[in-house]
Amino acid sequence: MITQNLETFGTLCAGIHQAAKHEPNDPKVMAAYDCLKVNLMLQYLALPVACIFTDQNPYKDSTELRTRVPAEGVLFVYSGGDLPGDHPLAEFIPERAINWNCIFRAVHDYIGHISGNNSFSYVGECRAFLAHAKTLPALAHGALAAETIAQNSWFNFGPYKHTPANERPFADQKAYVFPASIHTEVFKYV
């Protein structure tokens, strides 16, 4: 059961995401995403598992992800989804034959969910943000929060919150810097 405070926090974050403008060319947004990307690549190259990218959802739930990956030494990463073409994570990495969103998903799944032992629930996603944020410079936190806390809050507490989860749309991916005054408070609720 989600506490009232956590629901209030999630609703606030969902509203911020709903109102946010996609601003990939804003200098602050570019700096945050550039910092995130540089660190993601370093983390990706250090992952202790092989990554295989697939256009199918590879795991039925977070328990399967957290059980299979350490046992098999392979992380299957969903490579689908719709990003605006000008989103910083939509940029294609020719030498890897994938985009930055794939790198992000691999690293975040491993650091935030597998190593952090966090589920895909709202609380689990918030904890995964905290686990991943600890490994990144502060400059990247606003971009990380926009890609994690904000989108997950919108999914769980946004305009479709009363729709069954398996019928809800996912949040739009927007390039913006989620306010530090909000995302630094997440630890109080999880």
ABEGO torsion letter per residue (X at the ends): XBBAAAAAAAAAAAAAAAABBBBAABAAAAAAAAAAAAAAAAAAAABABBBBBBABBABABAAAAAAAAAAAGBBBBBABEBBBAABAAABBBAAAGBBAAAAAAAAAAAAAAAAAGBBABAAAAAAAAAAAAAABBAAAAAAAAAABAAAAAAAAABAAAABBAAABBBBBBBBBBBBAAAAAAAAAAX
